């Protein structure tokens, strides 16, 4: 039973985050290399703008903003699931190598396919998912002991090691590639949001429409998995089955997101902690808050980053890292 006061607090937090997302979206629509008057935004949205205004808003700004919002939601939810299933507060898809595995899948995909948004781009999240899933399976096997179960510390340390190893494999893969594709993969590695066309939104949406509701439905199981294994077994939970299904969900969320936004870390690390601090540890309350907060964090990071330096700006992954790296060190020292 969740206390009504916590429910009320969650509603206030959710409403505040929705207001922040809306305010950031309005600022982002007008702010940029080709600025739009804020007084003209509503007429443009209603179809009464000039060709230039509608092109800037509908072909450049809105797709990118929606991509960063959706990807931030996916990364935050992925981190929240990983932290509960592994019982380790340092778990993050970027830190433990899942994003790196997805990067290998993306690199192999683009080394074999042309660099253009056509029908083949719908296979991009699948390629990233296969690379990330393979990495997660190896890390899980190396971190699991039959007599003791999953080792949280070993899981994170193994993931960090795999992340470094996969970075080396990435260098080998691109060493003989075409210059154009090498430049693209290098930008992907630093978290440059590259999927800025509407086609990439339709590529990402089907994954999120399935995975987000599934994660919310499993909130109670996540609560139990956050306890010790004897306690979870005592309430009759099938630990291995639930943990594996939820970890696959987390891997799919992270892989689908980074396939169109680049290798962005720390969103899945910071946001779940802040969400639990705001509304408590119950996942029924914290997961929706983490979802919205992750979307807002990546949206505001990309909005700031793309306008700091003209004309290309700073990749969103670097802006998030400036915030997330000190927080990671804080958690590392604390835990």
C-alpha positions as CSV (number, residue, x, y, z in Angstrom):
1,X,0.0,0.0,0.0
2,X,1.5,3.3,-1.1
3,X,0.8,6.2,1.3
4,X,-1.5,8.9,-0.2
5,X,1.1,11.6,0.6
6,X,3.6,9.9,-1.6
7,X,1.1,9.7,-4.4
8,X,0.4,13.4,-4.0
9,X,4.1,14.2,-4.1
10,X,4.5,12.1,-7.2
11,X,1.7,14.1,-9.0
12,X,3.4,17.4,-8.1
13,X,6.8,16.2,-9.4
14,X,5.3,14.8,-12.6
15,X,3.4,18.1,-13.2
16,X,6.6,20.0,-12.6
17,X,8.6,17.9,-15.0
18,X,5.9,18.2,-17.7
19,X,6.1,22.0,-17.2
20,X,9.9,21.9,-17.5
21,X,9.7,19.8,-20.7
22,X,7.2,22.2,-22.2
23,X,9.2,25.3,-21.3
24,X,12.5,23.8,-22.6
25,X,10.7,22.8,-25.8
26,X,9.4,26.3,-26.4
27,X,12.9,27.8,-25.7
28,X,14.5,25.2,-28.0
29,X,12.0,25.8,-30.9
30,X,13.0,29.5,-31.0
31,X,16.7,29.4,-30.0
32,X,19.2,28.3,-32.6
33,X,21.5,29.2,-35.5
34,X,18.3,30.3,-37.5
35,X,16.3,31.9,-34.7
36,X,12.5,32.0,-34.7
37,X,10.5,34.7,-33.0
38,X,8.7,33.3,-30.0
39,X,5.7,35.4,-31.0
40,X,5.5,33.5,-34.2
41,X,5.8,30.0,-32.8
42,X,2.0,29.5,-32.4
43,X,1.1,30.7,-35.9
44,X,3.9,28.4,-37.3
45,X,2.6,25.4,-35.4
46,X,-0.9,26.2,-36.7
47,X,0.4,26.2,-40.3
48,X,0.5,30.0,-40.9
49,X,4.3,30.4,-41.1
50,X,6.5,31.2,-44.0
51,X,8.3,28.5,-45.9
52,X,11.6,29.2,-44.0
53,X,9.9,29.3,-40.6
54,X,8.1,26.0,-41.2
55,X,11.3,24.4,-42.6
56,X,13.4,25.4,-39.6
57,X,10.7,24.2,-37.1
58,X,9.3,21.1,-38.7
59,X,12.4,19.8,-40.6
60,X,15.2,20.8,-38.2
61,X,14.1,21.6,-34.6
62,X,11.1,19.4,-33.8
63,X,12.5,16.1,-35.0
64,X,15.7,16.6,-33.0
65,X,13.9,17.7,-29.9
66,X,11.5,14.7,-30.0
67,X,14.4,12.3,-30.6
68,X,16.4,13.6,-27.5
69,X,13.2,13.6,-25.4
70,X,12.4,9.9,-26.3
71,X,16.0,8.8,-26.0
72,X,16.5,10.4,-22.6
73,X,13.3,8.6,-21.4
74,X,14.6,5.3,-22.6
75,X,18.1,5.7,-21.1
76,X,16.7,6.8,-17.7
77,X,14.3,3.9,-17.6
78,X,17.1,1.5,-18.6
79,X,19.3,2.7,-15.8
80,X,16.5,2.4,-13.2
81,X,15.8,-1.2,-14.2
82,X,19.5,-2.2,-14.2
83,X,20.1,-0.7,-10.8
84,X,17.2,-2.6,-9.3
85,X,17.9,-6.0,-11.0
86,X,21.6,-5.9,-10.2
87,X,21.1,-4.2,-6.7
88,X,24.0,-1.8,-7.6
89,X,23.5,1.9,-7.6
90,X,26.4,2.4,-10.0
91,X,24.8,0.4,-12.8
92,X,24.3,2.5,-16.0
93,X,24.1,1.2,-19.6
94,X,26.9,3.6,-20.6
95,X,29.2,2.7,-17.7
96,X,28.8,-1.1,-17.8
97,X,29.4,-1.5,-21.5
98,X,25.9,-2.0,-22.9
99,X,26.1,1.3,-24.9
100,X,29.5,0.2,-26.2
101,X,28.1,-3.1,-27.3
102,X,25.3,-1.2,-29.1
103,X,28.0,0.9,-30.7
104,X,29.7,-2.1,-32.1
105,X,26.3,-3.1,-33.7
106,X,25.8,0.4,-35.1
107,X,29.4,0.5,-36.5
108,X,29.0,-2.9,-38.2
109,X,25.6,-1.8,-39.6
110,X,27.0,1.4,-41.0
111,X,30.1,-0.2,-42.4
112,X,27.9,-2.5,-44.4
113,X,25.1,0.0,-45.3
114,X,24.9,3.4,-46.9
115,X,24.8,6.5,-44.7
116,X,21.4,7.8,-45.6
117,X,17.9,7.6,-44.0
118,X,16.1,5.1,-46.1
119,X,14.1,1.9,-45.3
120,X,17.2,0.2,-43.9
121,X,17.4,2.6,-41.0
122,X,14.5,0.8,-39.4
123,X,17.0,-2.1,-38.8
124,X,19.3,0.2,-36.9
125,X,17.9,-0.3,-33.4
126,X,17.9,-4.1,-34.1
127,X,21.6,-4.0,-35.0
128,X,22.3,-2.0,-31.8
129,X,20.2,-4.4,-29.7
130,X,22.0,-7.5,-31.0
131,X,25.4,-5.9,-30.1
132,X,24.2,-4.8,-26.7
133,X,22.5,-8.1,-25.9
134,X,25.6,-10.1,-26.7
135,X,27.7,-7.8,-24.4
136,X,25.1,-8.0,-21.6
137,X,25.0,-11.8,-21.8
138,X,28.8,-12.1,-21.5
139,X,28.9,-9.7,-18.6
140,X,26.0,-11.5,-16.8
141,X,27.7,-14.9,-17.2
142,X,31.0,-13.7,-15.9
143,X,29.3,-11.9,-12.9
144,X,27.1,-14.9,-11.9
145,X,28.0,-17.6,-9.4
146,X,25.7,-20.6,-8.9
147,X,26.3,-20.7,-5.2
148,X,25.9,-16.9,-4.6
149,X,23.8,-15.6,-7.5
150,X,24.6,-12.3,-9.3
151,X,27.5,-10.4,-7.8
152,X,26.6,-6.7,-8.0
153,X,30.2,-5.3,-7.7
154,X,31.6,-7.9,-10.1
155,X,28.8,-7.0,-12.6
156,X,29.8,-3.3,-12.7
157,X,33.6,-3.9,-12.7
158,X,33.2,-6.5,-15.5
159,X,31.1,-4.1,-17.5
160,X,33.6,-1.3,-17.1
161,X,36.3,-3.6,-18.4
162,X,34.2,-4.7,-21.3
163,X,33.4,-1.1,-22.2
164,X,37.2,-0.4,-22.5
165,X,37.7,-3.6,-24.6
166,X,34.9,-2.7,-26.9
167,X,36.3,0.7,-27.5
168,X,39.5,-1.0,-28.8
169,X,37.4,-3.2,-31.0
170,X,35.6,-0.1,-32.4
171,X,39.0,1.4,-33.4
172,X,39.9,-1.8,-35.2
173,X,36.6,-1.8,-37.0
174,X,36.9,1.7,-38.3
175,X,40.6,1.7,-39.1
176,X,40.1,0.6,-42.6
177,X,36.7,2.2,-43.3
178,X,35.8,5.1,-45.6
179,X,36.6,8.6,-44.2
180,X,33.0,9.7,-44.2
181,X,31.9,6.7,-42.1
182,X,34.9,7.1,-39.8
183,X,33.8,10.7,-39.1
184,X,30.2,9.6,-38.4
185,X,31.2,6.8,-36.0
186,X,33.6,9.2,-34.2
187,X,30.7,11.7,-33.7
188,X,28.5,8.8,-32.5
189,X,31.1,7.9,-29.9
190,X,30.9,11.3,-28.2
191,X,27.2,11.4,-28.1
192,X,26.4,13.5,-31.1
193,X,22.6,13.4,-31.8
194,X,22.6,12.5,-35.5
195,X,19.1,11.0,-36.1
196,X,17.4,14.3,-36.6
197,X,14.8,13.3,-39.3
198,X,11.3,12.2,-38.7
199,X,12.1,8.7,-39.9
200,X,14.3,8.1,-36.9
201,X,11.3,9.0,-34.6
202,X,9.2,6.3,-36.3
203,X,12.2,4.0,-35.9
204,X,12.4,4.5,-32.2
205,X,8.7,4.7,-31.3
206,X,7.7,1.1,-31.8
207,X,10.4,-0.1,-29.4
208,X,9.4,2.4,-26.7
209,X,5.6,1.8,-27.1
210,X,6.3,-1.9,-26.1
211,X,9.1,-1.6,-23.6
212,X,7.9,1.3,-21.5
213,X,4.5,-0.2,-20.6
214,X,6.2,-3.6,-19.9
215,X,8.6,-2.0,-17.5
216,X,5.8,-0.2,-15.7
217,X,3.9,-3.5,-15.4
218,X,6.9,-5.1,-13.8
219,X,7.3,-2.4,-11.1
220,X,6.3,-4.8,-8.3
221,X,8.8,-7.4,-9.4
222,X,11.5,-4.7,-9.5
223,X,10.7,-3.8,-5.9
224,X,11.3,-7.4,-4.9
225,X,14.4,-7.8,-7.0
226,X,15.9,-4.9,-5.2
227,X,15.8,-7.0,-2.0
228,X,18.3,-9.8,-1.2
229,X,17.9,-13.0,-3.1
230,X,16.7,-15.0,-0.1
231,X,14.0,-12.5,0.5
232,X,12.9,-12.6,-3.2
233,X,12.8,-16.4,-3.1
234,X,10.8,-16.3,0.1
235,X,8.0,-14.4,-1.5
236,X,7.9,-16.9,-4.4
237,X,9.5,-14.8,-7.1
238,X,11.2,-16.6,-10.0
239,X,14.4,-14.6,-9.7
240,X,16.3,-15.8,-12.7
241,X,13.3,-15.5,-15.1
242,X,12.3,-12.0,-13.9
243,X,15.8,-10.7,-13.8
244,X,16.6,-11.9,-17.3
245,X,13.4,-10.6,-18.8
246,X,13.9,-7.2,-17.2
247,X,17.6,-7.0,-18.1
248,X,16.7,-7.7,-21.7
249,X,14.1,-4.9,-21.5
250,X,16.8,-2.5,-20.1
251,X,19.3,-3.5,-22.9
252,X,16.6,-3.0,-25.6
253,X,15.7,0.4,-24.2
254,X,19.4,1.6,-24.1
255,X,20.2,0.1,-27.5
256,X,17.2,1.7,-29.3
257,X,18.0,5.1,-27.7
258,X,21.8,5.2,-28.4
259,X,21.3,3.9,-32.0
260,X,20.0,7.3,-33.0
261,X,21.6,9.6,-30.4
262,X,25.1,8.3,-30.1
263,X,27.0,6.9,-27.1
264,X,25.4,8.9,-24.2
265,X,26.2,7.9,-20.7
266,X,25.3,9.0,-17.2
267,X,21.6,9.7,-17.9
268,X,20.8,6.2,-16.6
269,X,23.1,6.7,-13.6
270,X,21.9,10.0,-12.2
271,X,18.2,10.2,-13.0
272,X,17.0,7.0,-11.1
273,X,18.7,8.2,-7.9
274,X,17.1,11.7,-8.1
275,X,13.7,10.2,-8.9
276,X,13.9,7.9,-5.8
277,X,15.1,10.8,-3.7
278,X,12.0,12.8,-4.7
279,X,9.2,10.2,-4.4
280,X,10.8,7.2,-2.5
281,X,12.1,3.8,-3.6
282,X,8.8,2.3,-4.7
283,X,9.2,1.7,-8.5
284,X,5.5,2.4,-9.1
285,X,6.3,6.0,-8.1
286,X,9.9,6.4,-9.2
287,X,9.8,4.9,-12.7
288,X,7.4,7.5,-14.2
289,X,9.4,10.3,-12.6
290,X,12.7,8.9,-13.9
291,X,11.1,8.6,-17.4
292,X,10.2,12.2,-17.6
293,X,13.3,13.5,-15.8
294,X,15.5,11.6,-18.2
295,X,13.7,13.0,-21.2
296,X,14.0,16.5,-19.8
297,X,17.7,16.1,-18.9
298,X,18.8,15.0,-22.4
299,X,16.5,17.6,-24.1
300,X,18.0,20.5,-22.1
301,X,21.5,19.2,-22.5
302,X,21.1,19.0,-26.3
303,X,19.4,22.4,-26.4
304,X,22.3,24.0,-24.5
305,X,25.0,22.1,-26.4
306,X,23.8,22.8,-29.9
307,X,23.7,26.6,-29.2
308,X,27.0,27.1,-27.3
309,X,29.2,27.0,-30.4
310,X,28.1,27.9,-33.9
311,X,27.2,26.2,-36.1
312,X,27.6,22.6,-35.0
313,X,27.5,23.1,-31.2
314,X,28.7,20.6,-28.5
315,X,27.4,17.0,-28.6
316,X,24.7,16.3,-26.0
317,X,26.8,13.4,-24.6
318,X,29.6,15.8,-23.6
319,X,27.2,18.2,-21.9
320,X,25.6,15.3,-19.9
321,X,29.1,14.0,-19.1
322,X,30.0,17.3,-17.5
323,X,27.1,16.9,-15.2
324,X,27.3,13.1,-14.7
325,X,31.0,12.5,-14.2
326,X,31.2,14.3,-10.9
327,X,28.0,12.6,-9.7
328,X,29.5,9.2,-10.7
329,X,32.6,10.0,-8.6
330,X,30.3,11.0,-5.7
331,X,28.4,7.7,-5.8
332,X,31.7,5.8,-6.2
333,X,33.1,7.3,-3.0
334,X,29.9,7.0,-1.2
335,X,29.3,3.3,-2.1
